[in-house]
Amino acid sequence: MLYVVATPIGNLGDITFRALEVLKGVDLVAAEDTRHSGLLLKHFEIKKPFVSYHEHNEAARTAELVERLAQGENVALITDAGTPGLSDPGLRLIRECINRQLSFTIVPGPSAILIALLGSGFSNEKFSFRGFLPVKSGRRERELRIAAEREETTLFFESPYRLLKTLQACSTIMPERQLCIARELTKKFEEFRRGTAAELLAHYESHPAKGEIVLVVSGVYLGRRPIHEPPKFSR
């Protein structure tokens, strides 16, 4: 059995009892960063054999893990934070298990996507998660323009080193749209900061952002209306 195990995105107290039970019981743990995940398992006094599983060895390691699963071993797949396969390695292995008819299950846990969505206060009836914003400015602006036209809330992962450039682009593409920066989720300095792109840009120019960031873009119907203002209906 392959266990795709979600791990805490910051606060170690968010790990589930099921995740701990699985990690204690498997034969092998495949981790994005064995050093990082080694600290996690050491904290919970779990000792297991480790192999690395990251974007640079994913193809070769998938074949190896599939053979071990076919021979009857139980393997846990974890990433540095959150759920493997969501903007992190893991989907290739899941697909190969499906192709080979090997058993697997998802062990759910903390999600930066859902925490950011709820914490933004924007509509969550429909939403679109687009992964990391592209590094190249042209592709990044194309993604933001598409988000500006969506009716639903859109979420992106973003690096603190590119946040100012992204907010500058947003101030041109959707200057009056409500945005939310969700930062350092579940950690001591967790932050949800809302406003227009210009307002957020002014703040982060004087207070450089640190840590992992989720950019939340309100849907087109929220438009200029602040999230605390009730919608106005015309007869």
C-alpha positions in Angstrom: 0.0 0.0 0.0 1.2 3.5 -0.8 0.1 6.1 1.8 0.1 9.7 0.5 0.5 11.5 3.9 -0.2 15.2 4.5 2.2 16.8 7.0 1.9 20.1 8.9 2.5 23.3 7.0 3.9 25.0 10.0 2.5 24.0 13.3 3.6 20.5 14.2 0.5 20.1 16.4 -1.6 19.9 13.2 -0.4 16.4 12.3 -3.2 13.9 12.6 -3.3 10.8 14.7 -3.8 8.7 11.5 -0.7 10.2 9.9 1.4 9.3 12.9 0.0 5.8 13.0 0.8 5.3 9.3 4.3 6.7 9.6 5.0 4.4 12.5 3.7 1.4 10.6 5.2 1.6 7.1 8.4 -0.1 5.8 9.7 3.0 4.1 9.2 6.8 4.0 9.8 8.6 0.7 10.4 12.3 1.4 10.9 15.4 -0.7 13.7 16.5 1.6 15.0 13.7 3.9 16.7 16.2 6.2 13.6 18.3 6.7 11.3 15.3 7.1 13.9 13.7 9.4 13.4 16.5 11.9 9.6 15.9 11.7 9.9 12.2 12.4 12.5 12.7 15.1 10.1 15.2 16.9 7.5 12.4 17.0 10.1 9.7 17.9 9.6 7.8 14.7 12.5 5.9 13.2 12.1 4.6 9.6 14.3 4.1 6.5 14.2 7.1 4.2 14.7 7.7 0.5 14.5 11.0 -1.3 11.6 11.7 -3.7 11.9 15.1 -5.4 11.5 16.8 -8.8 15.0 15.9 -9.9 14.8 12.1 -9.2 11.0 11.6 -9.5 11.0 9.5 -12.6 13.7 7.0 -11.5 12.5 6.9 -7.9 8.9 6.2 -9.0 9.9 3.1 -10.8 11.9 1.9 -7.7 9.0 2.6 -5.3 6.4 0.9 -7.6 8.5 -2.3 -7.6 8.8 -2.2 -3.8 5.0 -1.7 -3.5 4.5 -4.6 -6.0 6.6 -6.8 -3.7 4.3 -6.1 -0.8 6.0 -3.2 1.1 4.1 -0.3 2.6 5.4 3.1 1.6 4.6 6.5 3.0 5.1 9.5 0.7 5.5 12.9 2.3 6.5 16.3 1.2 8.1 19.2 3.1 4.7 20.6 4.1 1.1 19.8 3.1 -0.1 17.1 0.7 2.2 15.4 -1.8 1.1 15.9 -5.4 -0.2 19.5 -4.9 2.5 21.7 -6.4 4.9 19.1 -5.0 6.1 15.7 -6.3 3.7 12.8 -5.9 1.2 12.8 -8.8 3.5 10.7 -11.0 3.7 8.0 -8.3 -0.1 8.0 -7.8 -0.7 7.7 -11.5 1.7 4.8 -11.8 -0.1 3.0 -8.9 -3.3 3.4 -10.8 -1.7 2.1 -14.0 -0.3 -0.9 -12.2 -3.4 -1.5 -10.1 -1.5 -1.0 -6.9 -3.3 0.0 -3.7 -2.9 3.6 -2.4 -4.8 5.9 -0.1 -4.6 9.6 0.8 -4.1 10.5 4.4 -5.5 14.1 4.6 -4.2 16.9 6.8 -3.5 20.6 6.8 -4.0 22.5 3.6 -2.6 26.0 2.9 -5.0 26.3 0.0 -8.1 25.9 2.2 -6.8 27.9 5.1 -6.0 30.8 2.8 -9.3 30.6 1.1 -11.3 30.6 4.3 -9.1 33.2 6.0 -9.4 35.6 3.0 -13.1 36.0 3.7 -13.8 35.9 -0.1 -16.4 33.7 -1.7 -15.6 30.0 -1.4 -18.6 28.5 -3.2 -16.3 28.2 -6.3 -12.6 28.7 -6.4 -9.6 27.9 -8.6 -6.2 26.9 -7.4 -3.4 27.7 -10.0 -0.3 26.5 -8.2 2.8 28.7 -8.2 2.7 31.9 -10.3 5.2 31.6 -13.2 8.6 33.1 -12.7 8.7 34.9 -16.1 6.9 38.2 -16.0 5.0 37.6 -19.3 3.5 34.3 -18.2 2.8 35.6 -14.7 0.9 38.6 -16.1 -1.1 36.2 -18.4 -2.1 34.2 -15.3 -3.2 37.3 -13.4 -5.2 38.6 -16.4 -7.1 35.3 -16.5 -7.7 35.5 -12.8 -9.0 39.0 -13.2 -11.7 37.7 -15.5 -12.8 34.8 -13.3 -16.1 34.8 -11.4 -14.6 32.6 -8.7 -11.9 33.2 -6.2 -8.4 32.3 -7.5 -5.5 31.2 -5.4 -1.8 31.2 -6.2 1.4 30.2 -4.3 4.0 32.9 -4.5 7.6 33.5 -3.4 8.3 36.4 -1.0 11.1 37.4 -3.4 8.6 38.0 -6.3 5.7 39.4 -4.3 6.3 43.0 -5.0 6.6 42.4 -8.7 3.3 40.4 -8.6 1.5 43.2 -6.7 2.9 45.8 -9.2 1.4 43.7 -12.0 -1.9 43.4 -10.1 -2.1 47.1 -9.6 -2.1 47.5 -13.4 -4.2 44.5 -14.3 -6.9 44.8 -11.6 -6.3 48.0 -9.6 -9.6 47.9 -7.7 -9.9 44.2 -7.1 -9.8 43.0 -3.5 -6.7 40.7 -2.8 -5.5 38.9 0.3 -2.0 37.9 1.2 -2.1 34.8 3.4 1.4 34.3 4.9 3.1 32.0 7.4 -0.1 30.0 7.8 -0.5 28.1 11.2 2.8 29.6 12.4 3.5 32.2 15.1 3.4 35.2 12.7 0.4 34.1 10.6 -1.0 36.9 8.6 -4.1 37.6 6.5 -3.7 41.1 4.9 -6.5 42.3 2.6 -6.8 45.3 0.3 -6.2 46.5 -3.3 -2.9 45.7 -5.0 -1.7 49.3 -4.4 -2.5 49.1 -0.7 -0.7 45.8 -0.3 2.2 46.9 -2.3 2.7 50.0 -0.1 2.7 47.8 3.0 5.1 45.2 1.7 7.5 47.8 0.3 8.0 49.0 3.9 7.5 45.6 5.6 9.3 43.0 3.4 7.4 39.7 3.4 8.9 36.5 4.7 7.8 32.9 4.6 5.5 31.0 2.4 2.7 33.1 0.7 -0.7 32.4 -0.8 -2.1 35.2 -3.0 -5.9 35.1 -3.0 -7.7 37.1 -5.7 -11.4 37.8 -5.2 -13.9 36.9 -8.0 -15.0 39.5 -10.5 -18.3 40.0 -8.8 -16.7 41.2 -5.6 -15.2 43.9 -7.7 -14.7 47.2 -5.8 -16.8 46.2 -2.8 -14.7 45.7 0.4 -15.4 42.2 1.9 -17.0 43.7 5.1 -19.6 45.7 3.1 -22.8 43.7 2.5 -23.8 43.3 -1.2 -26.3 45.8 -2.6 -29.2 44.5 -4.6 -31.4 46.5 -7.0 -35.0 45.8 -7.7 
